[in-house]
C-alpha cells in the first residue's frame, strides 16, 4: 500500500475519533435535557473554564458531577467516584449517566452522586499516550488527586454520607484497577470497589511467561521481570499496539527490579494478602469480557481464584463473547446496578418526588452547601474523614 494511502487512513481514523468528542458543551446540554437528574460541569469543555484546582498535580483538572433526580441539599447521598480507562477522560460519565439516571427513576438504584474526574496524563485523552493508572508516580500524584483533591472537593461542597460503606470507587480498564487498588489500601474511607474490565493482576503470565495465555490454575506463572517490547494488545484494527514500555516507562521510569517492587505495592491481587483483606471488609464487584482484546479476563479470573481461596466474596458480571470496548461495558452495567442497589440502599435518601422532573442545581439564596449559579456562600457541614495515606511498611504476604 502506498504511503499516501496509509497516511490518509491514519488521518481518517484520527478525524473520526475527534468527531466522536466534538462539541462536548452541546452534548452535555442535550443530555441534561433528557436526564431526570443533572450533570454539573466543572470542566473546560465549553466556552468557560470551570475546572477545579488540584493541589496534588499542581494544575487545573476537569470534573463532571451527576446529581440525582429531585436532588435535595438538605439530604446526604452516597458518593461514587468513577474513574475512566486508557484513552478516555471524564466524558465517560456522559455515556453512563443515562443508565444510572433511569435506574434511579425505576427504583433499581437509590439516589447517588457520581463524580467523574479527568485522570489522563496530559489533561486531554490520547490513545497514543499512556495512562496515569491513577497512581502516584513520576508522571504525577494521581492517587492523591483522587484521595485528596476530588475527595475534599466532594465532601466540602456536596452533601455526602459519612459512612465508608456509602463511598464507592468504580472504574473501567485502568480506572477499574485504581478502584480496587485504592479501595483495598484505604478501607477506612471506601467500602465498595467496582471494576469494569479491570487490571487486577499486573503480574499475570502462564508458567512459560506468556501474558496472552488464558487463565488456568494449573498453568499459572508470576511475572518477575519486564520485557519493554512485550505486546499487551492492539487497537485501531491492529494499526496500533500497547507494549510494556508504553505503560511502565512514563510512570516508573527505567524497567528494573525496583519497578516490580513498586508494581507490587499497588497490584490488586497482591494487595489481598499485603493488606490482610478479610471477608466483609470491602464489597467488591467485577464485570469483564470473555474475549477481551488485552486478555484482562485472565487477570480477573486469577484474582477471583485467589479471592475465593481466601474466603472473599466478589460479585461477578460476565459477557462471554464481549470485547474490551464500550459496547460490552454498556451490556454489563445493568448487572452492576442490580448488585449495587441493595449495597447503597441503607445509606441513601428515598426518591421523594410527587413527579420526577429534571433536578435543579441551584439553591436558595444564602443557603448554599455547594457551588451553584445563584450564590457563593461557604460550604457547610462536617466532611467524613479523608482516607489515610499508604503506610510506609506493607505487611508481608500472609501476615495477620
PyMOL commands that set and color helices and strands:
alter all, ss='L'
color gray80, all
select helices_A, chain A and resi 3-20+24-34+92-105+142-157+164-166+174-185+236-238+244-252+257-266+268-274+296-309+326-345
alter helices_A, ss='H'
color red, helices_A
select strands_A, chain A and resi 38-42+52-54+59-61+63-67+78-83+112-117+136-137+140-141+167-172+192-196+231-235+240-243+283-289+314-319
alter strands_A, ss='S'
color yellow, strands_A
deselect
rebuild
show_as cartoon
